[in-house]
Amino acid sequence: MEAADRRIIDLLRQDGRMSFTDLGKAVGLSTSAAHQRVRRLEERGVISGYEAVVDAAALGTPLTAFVAVAPLDPRDPDDIPDRLRGIEAIDACYSVAGDSNYMLRVRVGTPQDLEELLARVRAAGGVSTRTTIVLTTPWE
């Protein structure tokens, strides 16, 4: 990958709404050339999408936790992500190595909401859980 493409990716990671004009200026390309490079990066799957970064507290979900999950019966099919996909408070699901099979990032409003969510995850997923609550997020 060319240095200009890497720089474009870095800039878009910082500001996904940056204009092609500003991208071009920052990288030393014309607006048209910057647009073409972004389009090619999208077509190749290097850039797979754009998203809004929101303030969880403003949405009423200030409490973040990581929930490690493992099947109650290791012989069960490995379909835990499918069983948990519809639970809105689960922000992300990561397949991990170690004692657990998956790590969930969850966002809820209160400790009581977390307790209720964990019960739901255990029931829907047929899993055991181990939870770590996030105190602060210095950077993400």
Summary of the structure (lengths in Angstrom):
residues: 140
radius of gyration: 19.9
end to end distance: 25.3
largest distance: 58.1
contacts: 336
relative contact order: 0.15
helix: 40%
strand: 21%
